[in-house]
């Protein structure tokens, strides 16, 4: 599969996941109160859908960043010419990524 085609597929799946997360989040907050269902699915089922769509988008976001790393790196090299500042920014991004992903490991 060509890189361009992979990028398009990843972007479309990420968009679909964002729509699912938004829709299920709205349902969980406003529509599905205790004991109510929507489209035949309980609040628990919508919560599971919300969780798994979030996990999928997180994985695809990591893949998206890896596929675009050369563009990201060249952008920061151009706008932050000092290596120390650039590496500090990369370390900050890595720390934020770890903070946002490590809690997911304890769910399962």
Chimera marker file (.cmm) of the C-alpha trace (Angstrom):
<marker_set name="trace">
<marker id="1" x="0.000" y="0.000" z="0.000" r="1" g="1" b="0" radius="0.5"/>
<marker id="2" x="1.333" y="3.400" z="-0.916" r="1" g="1" b="0" radius="0.5"/>
<marker id="3" x="2.045" y="5.885" z="1.848" r="1" g="1" b="0" radius="0.5"/>
<marker id="4" x="-0.476" y="8.386" z="0.476" r="1" g="1" b="0" radius="0.5"/>
<marker id="5" x="-3.238" y="5.767" z="0.457" r="1" g="1" b="0" radius="0.5"/>
<marker id="6" x="-2.359" y="4.716" z="4.015" r="1" g="1" b="0" radius="0.5"/>
<marker id="7" x="-2.521" y="8.343" z="5.154" r="1" g="1" b="0" radius="0.5"/>
<marker id="8" x="-5.947" y="8.810" z="3.578" r="1" g="1" b="0" radius="0.5"/>
<marker id="9" x="-7.288" y="5.613" z="5.154" r="1" g="1" b="0" radius="0.5"/>
<marker id="10" x="-5.912" y="6.577" z="8.582" r="1" g="1" b="0" radius="0.5"/>
<marker id="11" x="-7.358" y="10.092" z="8.316" r="1" g="1" b="0" radius="0.5"/>
<marker id="12" x="-10.807" y="8.815" z="7.318" r="1" g="1" b="0" radius="0.5"/>
<marker id="13" x="-10.861" y="6.236" z="10.122" r="1" g="1" b="0" radius="0.5"/>
<marker id="14" x="-9.747" y="8.918" z="12.611" r="1" g="1" b="0" radius="0.5"/>
<marker id="15" x="-12.542" y="11.202" z="11.410" r="1" g="1" b="0" radius="0.5"/>
<marker id="16" x="-15.045" y="8.360" z="11.783" r="1" g="1" b="0" radius="0.5"/>
<marker id="17" x="-13.756" y="7.662" z="15.319" r="1" g="1" b="0" radius="0.5"/>
<marker id="18" x="-14.065" y="11.331" z="16.271" r="1" g="1" b="0" radius="0.5"/>
<marker id="19" x="-17.673" y="11.270" z="15.077" r="1" g="1" b="0" radius="0.5"/>
<marker id="20" x="-18.358" y="8.122" z="17.124" r="1" g="1" b="0" radius="0.5"/>
<marker id="21" x="-16.697" y="9.598" z="20.217" r="1" g="1" b="0" radius="0.5"/>
<marker id="22" x="-18.670" y="12.832" z="19.878" r="1" g="1" b="0" radius="0.5"/>
<marker id="23" x="-21.977" y="11.070" z="19.262" r="1" g="1" b="0" radius="0.5"/>
<marker id="24" x="-21.547" y="8.523" z="22.044" r="1" g="1" b="0" radius="0.5"/>
<marker id="25" x="-20.340" y="11.214" z="24.444" r="1" g="1" b="0" radius="0.5"/>
<marker id="26" x="-23.456" y="13.245" z="23.741" r="1" g="1" b="0" radius="0.5"/>
<marker id="27" x="-25.619" y="10.162" z="24.256" r="1" g="1" b="0" radius="0.5"/>
<marker id="28" x="-23.911" y="9.330" z="27.535" r="1" g="1" b="0" radius="0.5"/>
<marker id="29" x="-24.284" y="12.886" z="28.827" r="1" g="1" b="0" radius="0.5"/>
<marker id="30" x="-27.744" y="13.844" z="27.592" r="1" g="1" b="0" radius="0.5"/>
<marker id="31" x="-29.777" y="10.892" z="26.329" r="1" g="1" b="0" radius="0.5"/>
<marker id="32" x="-28.951" y="7.644" z="28.108" r="1" g="1" b="0" radius="0.5"/>
<marker id="33" x="-29.758" y="8.173" z="31.734" r="1" g="1" b="0" radius="0.5"/>
<marker id="34" x="-29.814" y="5.242" z="34.146" r="1" g="1" b="0" radius="0.5"/>
<marker id="35" x="-31.768" y="2.360" z="32.714" r="1" g="1" b="0" radius="0.5"/>
<marker id="36" x="-32.514" y="4.016" z="29.374" r="1" g="1" b="0" radius="0.5"/>
<marker id="37" x="-31.432" y="2.702" z="26.005" r="1" g="1" b="0" radius="0.5"/>
<marker id="38" x="-30.845" y="4.286" z="22.596" r="1" g="1" b="0" radius="0.5"/>
<marker id="39" x="-31.000" y="2.324" z="19.356" r="1" g="1" b="0" radius="0.5"/>
<marker id="40" x="-31.337" y="-0.833" z="21.431" r="1" g="1" b="0" radius="0.5"/>
<marker id="41" x="-28.044" y="-0.289" z="23.252" r="1" g="1" b="0" radius="0.5"/>
<marker id="42" x="-27.729" y="0.343" z="26.968" r="1" g="1" b="0" radius="0.5"/>
<marker id="43" x="-25.661" y="3.070" z="28.595" r="1" g="1" b="0" radius="0.5"/>
<marker id="44" x="-22.985" y="0.450" z="29.331" r="1" g="1" b="0" radius="0.5"/>
<marker id="45" x="-22.797" y="-0.540" z="25.645" r="1" g="1" b="0" radius="0.5"/>
<marker id="46" x="-22.489" y="3.106" z="24.564" r="1" g="1" b="0" radius="0.5"/>
<marker id="47" x="-19.779" y="3.580" z="27.175" r="1" g="1" b="0" radius="0.5"/>
<marker id="48" x="-17.865" y="0.615" z="25.729" r="1" g="1" b="0" radius="0.5"/>
<marker id="49" x="-18.234" y="2.007" z="22.203" r="1" g="1" b="0" radius="0.5"/>
<marker id="50" x="-16.953" y="5.372" z="23.449" r="1" g="1" b="0" radius="0.5"/>
<marker id="51" x="-13.966" y="3.705" z="25.133" r="1" g="1" b="0" radius="0.5"/>
<marker id="52" x="-12.954" y="1.541" z="22.162" r="1" g="1" b="0" radius="0.5"/>
<marker id="53" x="-13.320" y="4.374" z="19.655" r="1" g="1" b="0" radius="0.5"/>
<marker id="54" x="-11.027" y="6.419" z="21.913" r="1" g="1" b="0" radius="0.5"/>
<marker id="55" x="-8.452" y="3.637" z="22.019" r="1" g="1" b="0" radius="0.5"/>
<marker id="56" x="-8.566" y="3.245" z="18.224" r="1" g="1" b="0" radius="0.5"/>
<marker id="57" x="-8.083" y="6.970" z="17.672" r="1" g="1" b="0" radius="0.5"/>
<marker id="58" x="-5.173" y="7.035" z="20.124" r="1" g="1" b="0" radius="0.5"/>
<marker id="59" x="-3.417" y="4.191" z="18.294" r="1" g="1" b="0" radius="0.5"/>
<marker id="60" x="-4.088" y="5.806" z="14.915" r="1" g="1" b="0" radius="0.5"/>
<marker id="61" x="-2.791" y="9.132" z="16.213" r="1" g="1" b="0" radius="0.5"/>
<marker id="62" x="0.493" y="7.455" z="17.128" r="1" g="1" b="0" radius="0.5"/>
<marker id="63" x="0.696" y="5.838" z="13.681" r="1" g="1" b="0" radius="0.5"/>
<marker id="64" x="-0.162" y="9.207" z="12.087" r="1" g="1" b="0" radius="0.5"/>
<marker id="65" x="2.658" y="10.932" z="13.988" r="1" g="1" b="0" radius="0.5"/>
<marker id="66" x="5.135" y="8.196" z="13.055" r="1" g="1" b="0" radius="0.5"/>
<marker id="67" x="4.189" y="8.457" z="9.364" r="1" g="1" b="0" radius="0.5"/>
<marker id="68" x="4.589" y="12.248" z="9.445" r="1" g="1" b="0" radius="0.5"/>
<marker id="69" x="7.651" y="12.384" z="11.691" r="1" g="1" b="0" radius="0.5"/>
<marker id="70" x="9.998" y="13.699" z="8.981" r="1" g="1" b="0" radius="0.5"/>
<marker id="71" x="7.664" y="16.628" z="8.277" r="1" g="1" b="0" radius="0.5"/>
<marker id="72" x="7.259" y="17.327" z="11.999" r="1" g="1" b="0" radius="0.5"/>
<marker id="73" x="11.000" y="17.177" z="12.563" r="1" g="1" b="0" radius="0.5"/>
<marker id="74" x="11.820" y="19.462" z="9.630" r="1" g="1" b="0" radius="0.5"/>
<marker id="75" x="9.180" y="21.977" z="10.797" r="1" g="1" b="0" radius="0.5"/>
<marker id="76" x="10.719" y="22.166" z="14.262" r="1" g="1" b="0" radius="0.5"/>
<marker id="77" x="14.256" y="22.289" z="12.850" r="1" g="1" b="0" radius="0.5"/>
<marker id="78" x="13.255" y="25.302" z="10.800" r="1" g="1" b="0" radius="0.5"/>
<marker id="79" x="11.426" y="27.145" z="13.595" r="1" g="1" b="0" radius="0.5"/>
<marker id="80" x="13.579" y="26.057" z="16.570" r="1" g="1" b="0" radius="0.5"/>
<marker id="81" x="17.175" y="25.984" z="15.334" r="1" g="1" b="0" radius="0.5"/>
<marker id="82" x="18.744" y="25.282" z="18.749" r="1" g="1" b="0" radius="0.5"/>
<marker id="83" x="19.088" y="21.554" z="19.348" r="1" g="1" b="0" radius="0.5"/>
<marker id="84" x="18.665" y="21.798" z="23.132" r="1" g="1" b="0" radius="0.5"/>
<marker id="85" x="15.358" y="23.665" z="22.882" r="1" g="1" b="0" radius="0.5"/>
<marker id="86" x="14.096" y="21.326" z="20.186" r="1" g="1" b="0" radius="0.5"/>
<marker id="87" x="15.019" y="18.217" z="22.187" r="1" g="1" b="0" radius="0.5"/>
<marker id="88" x="13.357" y="19.726" z="25.272" r="1" g="1" b="0" radius="0.5"/>
<marker id="89" x="10.189" y="20.210" z="23.216" r="1" g="1" b="0" radius="0.5"/>
<marker id="90" x="10.383" y="16.607" z="21.982" r="1" g="1" b="0" radius="0.5"/>
<marker id="91" x="10.813" y="15.444" z="25.591" r="1" g="1" b="0" radius="0.5"/>
<marker id="92" x="7.740" y="17.467" z="26.578" r="1" g="1" b="0" radius="0.5"/>
<marker id="93" x="5.709" y="15.878" z="23.769" r="1" g="1" b="0" radius="0.5"/>
<marker id="94" x="6.907" y="12.421" z="24.824" r="1" g="1" b="0" radius="0.5"/>
<marker id="95" x="5.997" y="13.110" z="28.462" r="1" g="1" b="0" radius="0.5"/>
<marker id="96" x="2.520" y="14.269" z="27.432" r="1" g="1" b="0" radius="0.5"/>
<marker id="97" x="2.085" y="11.175" z="25.267" r="1" g="1" b="0" radius="0.5"/>
<marker id="98" x="3.098" y="8.889" z="28.125" r="1" g="1" b="0" radius="0.5"/>
<marker id="99" x="0.850" y="10.688" z="30.608" r="1" g="1" b="0" radius="0.5"/>
<marker id="100" x="-2.085" y="10.256" z="28.256" r="1" g="1" b="0" radius="0.5"/>
<marker id="101" x="-1.426" y="6.600" z="27.378" r="1" g="1" b="0" radius="0.5"/>
<marker id="102" x="-0.140" y="4.952" z="30.570" r="1" g="1" b="0" radius="0.5"/>
<marker id="103" x="-3.538" y="5.115" z="32.357" r="1" g="1" b="0" radius="0.5"/>
<marker id="104" x="-5.028" y="3.102" z="29.473" r="1" g="1" b="0" radius="0.5"/>
<marker id="105" x="-2.725" y="0.216" z="30.364" r="1" g="1" b="0" radius="0.5"/>
<marker id="106" x="-4.349" y="-0.165" z="33.768" r="1" g="1" b="0" radius="0.5"/>
<marker id="107" x="-7.888" y="-0.389" z="32.410" r="1" g="1" b="0" radius="0.5"/>
<marker id="108" x="-7.322" y="-3.886" z="31.087" r="1" g="1" b="0" radius="0.5"/>
<link id1="1" id2="2" r="1" g="1" b="0" radius="0.2"/>
<link id1="2" id2="3" r="1" g="1" b="0" radius="0.2"/>
<link id1="3" id2="4" r="1" g="1" b="0" radius="0.2"/>
<link id1="4" id2="5" r="1" g="1" b="0" radius="0.2"/>
<link id1="5" id2="6" r="1" g="1" b="0" radius="0.2"/>
<link id1="6" id2="7" r="1" g="1" b="0" radius="0.2"/>
<link id1="7" id2="8" r="1" g="1" b="0" radius="0.2"/>
<link id1="8" id2="9" r="1" g="1" b="0" radius="0.2"/>
<link id1="9" id2="10" r="1" g="1" b="0" radius="0.2"/>
<link id1="10" id2="11" r="1" g="1" b="0" radius="0.2"/>
<link id1="11" id2="12" r="1" g="1" b="0" radius="0.2"/>
<link id1="12" id2="13" r="1" g="1" b="0" radius="0.2"/>
<link id1="13" id2="14" r="1" g="1" b="0" radius="0.2"/>
<link id1="14" id2="15" r="1" g="1" b="0" radius="0.2"/>
<link id1="15" id2="16" r="1" g="1" b="0" radius="0.2"/>
<link id1="16" id2="17" r="1" g="1" b="0" radius="0.2"/>
<link id1="17" id2="18" r="1" g="1" b="0" radius="0.2"/>
<link id1="18" id2="19" r="1" g="1" b="0" radius="0.2"/>
<link id1="19" id2="20" r="1" g="1" b="0" radius="0.2"/>
<link id1="20" id2="21" r="1" g="1" b="0" radius="0.2"/>
<link id1="21" id2="22" r="1" g="1" b="0" radius="0.2"/>
<link id1="22" id2="23" r="1" g="1" b="0" radius="0.2"/>
<link id1="23" id2="24" r="1" g="1" b="0" radius="0.2"/>
<link id1="24" id2="25" r="1" g="1" b="0" radius="0.2"/>
<link id1="25" id2="26" r="1" g="1" b="0" radius="0.2"/>
<link id1="26" id2="27" r="1" g="1" b="0" radius="0.2"/>
<link id1="27" id2="28" r="1" g="1" b="0" radius="0.2"/>
<link id1="28" id2="29" r="1" g="1" b="0" radius="0.2"/>
<link id1="29" id2="30" r="1" g="1" b="0" radius="0.2"/>
<link id1="30" id2="31" r="1" g="1" b="0" radius="0.2"/>
<link id1="31" id2="32" r="1" g="1" b="0" radius="0.2"/>
<link id1="32" id2="33" r="1" g="1" b="0" radius="0.2"/>
<link id1="33" id2="34" r="1" g="1" b="0" radius="0.2"/>
<link id1="34" id2="35" r="1" g="1" b="0" radius="0.2"/>
<link id1="35" id2="36" r="1" g="1" b="0" radius="0.2"/>
<link id1="36" id2="37" r="1" g="1" b="0" radius="0.2"/>
<link id1="37" id2="38" r="1" g="1" b="0" radius="0.2"/>
<link id1="38" id2="39" r="1" g="1" b="0" radius="0.2"/>
<link id1="39" id2="40" r="1" g="1" b="0" radius="0.2"/>
<link id1="40" id2="41" r="1" g="1" b="0" radius="0.2"/>
<link id1="41" id2="42" r="1" g="1" b="0" radius="0.2"/>
<link id1="42" id2="43" r="1" g="1" b="0" radius="0.2"/>
<link id1="43" id2="44" r="1" g="1" b="0" radius="0.2"/>
<link id1="44" id2="45" r="1" g="1" b="0" radius="0.2"/>
<link id1="45" id2="46" r="1" g="1" b="0" radius="0.2"/>
<link id1="46" id2="47" r="1" g="1" b="0" radius="0.2"/>
<link id1="47" id2="48" r="1" g="1" b="0" radius="0.2"/>
<link id1="48" id2="49" r="1" g="1" b="0" radius="0.2"/>
<link id1="49" id2="50" r="1" g="1" b="0" radius="0.2"/>
<link id1="50" id2="51" r="1" g="1" b="0" radius="0.2"/>
<link id1="51" id2="52" r="1" g="1" b="0" radius="0.2"/>
<link id1="52" id2="53" r="1" g="1" b="0" radius="0.2"/>
<link id1="53" id2="54" r="1" g="1" b="0" radius="0.2"/>
<link id1="54" id2="55" r="1" g="1" b="0" radius="0.2"/>
<link id1="55" id2="56" r="1" g="1" b="0" radius="0.2"/>
<link id1="56" id2="57" r="1" g="1" b="0" radius="0.2"/>
<link id1="57" id2="58" r="1" g="1" b="0" radius="0.2"/>
<link id1="58" id2="59" r="1" g="1" b="0" radius="0.2"/>
<link id1="59" id2="60" r="1" g="1" b="0" radius="0.2"/>
<link id1="60" id2="61" r="1" g="1" b="0" radius="0.2"/>
<link id1="61" id2="62" r="1" g="1" b="0" radius="0.2"/>
<link id1="62" id2="63" r="1" g="1" b="0" radius="0.2"/>
<link id1="63" id2="64" r="1" g="1" b="0" radius="0.2"/>
<link id1="64" id2="65" r="1" g="1" b="0" radius="0.2"/>
<link id1="65" id2="66" r="1" g="1" b="0" radius="0.2"/>
<link id1="66" id2="67" r="1" g="1" b="0" radius="0.2"/>
<link id1="67" id2="68" r="1" g="1" b="0" radius="0.2"/>
<link id1="68" id2="69" r="1" g="1" b="0" radius="0.2"/>
<link id1="69" id2="70" r="1" g="1" b="0" radius="0.2"/>
<link id1="70" id2="71" r="1" g="1" b="0" radius="0.2"/>
<link id1="71" id2="72" r="1" g="1" b="0" radius="0.2"/>
<link id1="72" id2="73" r="1" g="1" b="0" radius="0.2"/>
<link id1="73" id2="74" r="1" g="1" b="0" radius="0.2"/>
<link id1="74" id2="75" r="1" g="1" b="0" radius="0.2"/>
<link id1="75" id2="76" r="1" g="1" b="0" radius="0.2"/>
<link id1="76" id2="77" r="1" g="1" b="0" radius="0.2"/>
<link id1="77" id2="78" r="1" g="1" b="0" radius="0.2"/>
<link id1="78" id2="79" r="1" g="1" b="0" radius="0.2"/>
<link id1="79" id2="80" r="1" g="1" b="0" radius="0.2"/>
<link id1="80" id2="81" r="1" g="1" b="0" radius="0.2"/>
<link id1="81" id2="82" r="1" g="1" b="0" radius="0.2"/>
<link id1="82" id2="83" r="1" g="1" b="0" radius="0.2"/>
<link id1="83" id2="84" r="1" g="1" b="0" radius="0.2"/>
<link id1="84" id2="85" r="1" g="1" b="0" radius="0.2"/>
<link id1="85" id2="86" r="1" g="1" b="0" radius="0.2"/>
<link id1="86" id2="87" r="1" g="1" b="0" radius="0.2"/>
<link id1="87" id2="88" r="1" g="1" b="0" radius="0.2"/>
<link id1="88" id2="89" r="1" g="1" b="0" radius="0.2"/>
<link id1="89" id2="90" r="1" g="1" b="0" radius="0.2"/>
<link id1="90" id2="91" r="1" g="1" b="0" radius="0.2"/>
<link id1="91" id2="92" r="1" g="1" b="0" radius="0.2"/>
<link id1="92" id2="93" r="1" g="1" b="0" radius="0.2"/>
<link id1="93" id2="94" r="1" g="1" b="0" radius="0.2"/>
<link id1="94" id2="95" r="1" g="1" b="0" radius="0.2"/>
<link id1="95" id2="96" r="1" g="1" b="0" radius="0.2"/>
<link id1="96" id2="97" r="1" g="1" b="0" radius="0.2"/>
<link id1="97" id2="98" r="1" g="1" b="0" radius="0.2"/>
<link id1="98" id2="99" r="1" g="1" b="0" radius="0.2"/>
<link id1="99" id2="100" r="1" g="1" b="0" radius="0.2"/>
<link id1="100" id2="101" r="1" g="1" b="0" radius="0.2"/>
<link id1="101" id2="102" r="1" g="1" b="0" radius="0.2"/>
<link id1="102" id2="103" r="1" g="1" b="0" radius="0.2"/>
<link id1="103" id2="104" r="1" g="1" b="0" radius="0.2"/>
<link id1="104" id2="105" r="1" g="1" b="0" radius="0.2"/>
<link id1="105" id2="106" r="1" g="1" b="0" radius="0.2"/>
<link id1="106" id2="107" r="1" g="1" b="0" radius="0.2"/>
<link id1="107" id2="108" r="1" g="1" b="0" radius="0.2"/>
</marker_set>
